[in-house]
Amino acid sequence: MPKRVLQGVVVSDKGTKTIVVKVERRFMHPVLGKTIRRSKKYHAHDEASTFKVGDIVRIRECRPLSKLKCWEVVGLAGA
């Protein structure tokens, strides 16, 4: 089964080898037809602690690394 890859913005880098990534999704309201934005935060593993707040990164699903972490950073979204 392929691993999911998401793109988002780093909102926190306070943890050791951990960053928090905010991923936003857009969808149409089923009745009104308006575009709705919903966001969710994911804890991702950053081994070298290279990414800082404001960076746009890609994260990939992986095995559980801790209670909250089951994602790992692939790299910057533009690269």
URPEUR-V197529 format. One record per residue. N is the residue number from 0. RES is the residue in three letters. OMEGA is omega in radians with two decimals (NA if undefined). NEAR is the number of other C-alpha atoms within 10 Angstrom. D_CENTER is the distance of its C-alpha to the mean C-alpha in Angstrom with 2 decimals. Layout:
# URPEUR-V197529
N_RES_OMEGA_NEAR_D_CENTER, N_RES_OMEGA_NEAR_D_CENTER
This chain:
# URPEUR-V197529
0_MET_-3.11_3_19.69, 1_PRO_3.14_5_16.98, 2_LYS_3.12_9_13.51, 3_ARG_3.08_10_10.77, 4_VAL_3.14_13_8.62, 5_LEU_3.12_20_5.88, 6_GLN_-3.13_20_5.73, 7_GLY_-3.09_23_4.84, 8_VAL_3.09_20_6.90, 9_VAL_3.14_23_7.44, 10_VAL_3.11_17_9.58, 11_SER_3.06_16_11.13, 12_ASP_-3.07_20_12.42, 13_LYS_-3.07_12_15.34, 14_GLY_3.08_12_14.97, 15_THR_-3.13_11_16.62, 16_LYS_-3.14_14_14.47, 17_THR_2.99_21_11.39, 18_ILE_3.08_26_8.76, 19_VAL_-3.07_21_6.93, 20_VAL_3.11_28_3.88, 21_LYS_-3.12_19_5.39, 22_VAL_-3.12_19_5.17, 23_GLU_3.07_14_8.92, 24_ARG_3.14_12_11.32, 25_ARG_3.09_10_15.03, 26_PHE_3.13_11_17.99, 27_MET_3.05_11_21.73, 28_HIS_-3.03_10_23.59, 29_PRO_-3.10_8_25.94, 30_VAL_-3.04_6_29.05, 31_LEU_3.14_7_28.68, 32_GLY_3.12_9_26.83, 33_LYS_3.07_10_24.79, 34_THR_-3.12_10_21.21, 35_ILE_3.10_10_18.95, 36_ARG_3.07_10_15.51, 37_ARG_-3.14_9_13.33, 38_SER_3.13_11_10.02, 39_LYS_3.14_10_8.16, 40_LYS_3.12_14_6.52, 41_TYR_3.02_21_5.06, 42_HIS_-3.08_23_7.12, 43_ALA_-3.12_26_6.85, 44_HIS_3.10_24_10.25, 45_ASP_-2.99_21_11.51, 46_GLU_-3.05_13_15.15, 47_ALA_-3.10_9_16.81, 48_SER_-3.08_14_15.02, 49_THR_-3.03_10_15.08, 50_PHE_-3.08_20_12.15, 51_LYS_3.14_14_13.13, 52_VAL_3.13_14_12.34, 53_GLY_3.11_13_12.14, 54_ASP_3.05_15_10.90, 55_ILE_-3.02_19_9.01, 56_VAL_3.02_21_7.18, 57_ARG_3.12_23_6.59, 58_ILE_-3.09_25_5.37, 59_ARG_3.11_17_8.22, 60_GLU_3.12_17_9.67, 61_CYS_3.12_15_12.47, 62_ARG_3.11_9_15.21, 63_PRO_3.13_11_14.94, 64_LEU_3.07_12_15.18, 65_SER_-3.11_9_15.93, 66_LYS_-3.08_7_16.22, 67_LEU_-3.03_10_12.61, 68_LYS_2.96_18_10.87, 69_CYS_3.07_17_10.68, 70_TRP_3.07_25_7.80, 71_GLU_-3.10_23_8.75, 72_VAL_3.08_23_8.13, 73_VAL_3.14_17_10.24, 74_GLY_3.11_17_11.08, 75_LEU_-3.07_15_11.32, 76_ALA_-3.11_14_10.95, 77_GLY_-3.05_7_14.68, 78_ALA_NA_6_15.97
